[in-house]
């Protein structure tokens, strides 16, 4: 994975980490269910986006490798399974 792609994924994961810490604090503080679920959904979405960013980065790398006549590091079928596991 390129440094740029890695940084983008890390930003998303750190955001999800912060949101999840917020959810835990909300539950501990006895916040209303609606507030907790809203924040939990945001954390879930951030994790999803990090996963999709990882798969997209791998897809780009595979396409570039194939364009150079090299064998991709991950098979297309495996990438498809990874993508579908996020859906």
Secondary structure, DSSP 8 states (H G I E B T S, - for coil): --HHHHHHHHHHHHHHHHHHHHHHHHHHTT--HHHHHHHHHHHHHHHHHHHHHHHHHHHHHHHHHHHTT---SS-HHHHHHHHHHH-
